[in-house]
Amino acid sequence: MAQLLRAVTARGIMPAYTSKLPAAFAVEQQRSAGESPLPPPPPTPPLIEPLNQRELEVLRLFKTELSGPESANVNNRRAAVKRAAEPDLL
């Protein structure tokens, strides 16, 4: 059954439904074994649109110890607007 679910998921057939099935089977197996299962976590919704390179760069900078202004290379709003105008972001 698991192999069939992987094949269906790989083909993109009803992904919202098929992604829930493995967790449902795991819960049922725990119930039948007498364990009290935790409810499955809600599925992560897909992004509406993919992130661009700058957004990915900013997310990577969040993992560092830099402050917000340091990661943006600016110290105030005025500098941020000036910086955003350089590559025609505004």
N, C-alpha and C positions, 0 to 999 in steps of 0.2 A: 504494500500500500504506500509506504514512504517513497519508494522508487517511482511509482506512478504519480504521486503528488509533485515530486521534483520535476518530472518530465512535463507535467501540465503547467507548472509554474514557469519553467524555462520557456515554454511556448507562449506565455502571456495570456493564457486562457483564464478568464474570470479572476484576475489577480486579487481583487478585494476579498473575494470569497475563499480562494484557495490558500491565501496567506494565513487565514484564521484556522484552517483545518489541523495543522500539526499541533498547535497549542490546545485545541479542543480534544484531540486524541490523547495528549499527555495528561490533561485534567481527568479524562475518563479512566485512564490507566491508574492514576493515583487513587481515584475513588474506588475502583475495583480492588485495589491493594489495601484499602482501609485507611489510607492517608487522607489528611484534609488539605486539599490543594489550594494554593493561592489563586485568585482570579488572574487570567492572563492579562498582560499589559495591553493597552490599546495600541492598535497598529499606528506606525508613524506615517502621516500623510505625505505623499510626494510633493516636491516643490512645484509651485505653479509655473515658475520659470527658473531656469538654471542661474546660478550665481555667476557674475562676470569675474574677470581676473582680479580686479581691485577689491571686490567684496571678499573673495577668497583670501587675498593678502591681508585684509583687515582682520578677518577671522583668525588667521594664523598669528597675527600680532597680539590678539587678545590672550593667547596662551603664554606670552612673555610677561616679564615683570614691568614692562613699560606702562606709563600712565596714558590716559586717553590722548592728551595733547602731544606726548612724545611719540605715540604710535602714528598720529596723524601729521607729525612734523610741524605743528602749529601750536600757538599758545592761547589764542583767543578767536572769537568769531570772525573778526575782521580779517585776520590772517587766514582763517579757513576759507573765507569767501575768495580771497585773493588767490590762494592755492588752488581752489576748485576752478577758477577762471583760467588758469594756465593751460590745462589740457582740454579746454572747452567743455568742462563738465557742467557749467552754468550758461 
